[in-house]
Amino acid sequence: LSTHQTKTDNKTAEDGLVIHQRETGEMVTIPCLESSTAYQTLGAWIAADGNQKIQLEVLQEKVATWIKAIARSSLSSGDKHIAYITKLSLILDSN
């Protein structure tokens, strides 16, 4: 993606950064976010101030979904335990 900044007179800092995409000729506005507002990039939610609140919420939702899927599965109790040990506990222990 080849872009360059093109600030226009009718745009303010609150509107965002306006760039020109050379390949398509399209003007694209990149919105300004508060430093505490997270955005998703490469599969992770990050905020400029370093907080991980949204990322943790997303991961908690994924874990809850996984737990429900395993609990409702037709796996035996032993297999459910193995699934937990081989997936979830390894992830939790690494943090």
ABEGO torsion letter per residue (X at the ends): XBBBBBBBAABBAAAEBBBBBAAAGBBBBBBBBBAABBBBBGGBBBBAAGBAAAAAAAAAAAAAAAAAAAAABABBAAAAAAAAAAAAAAAAAAX
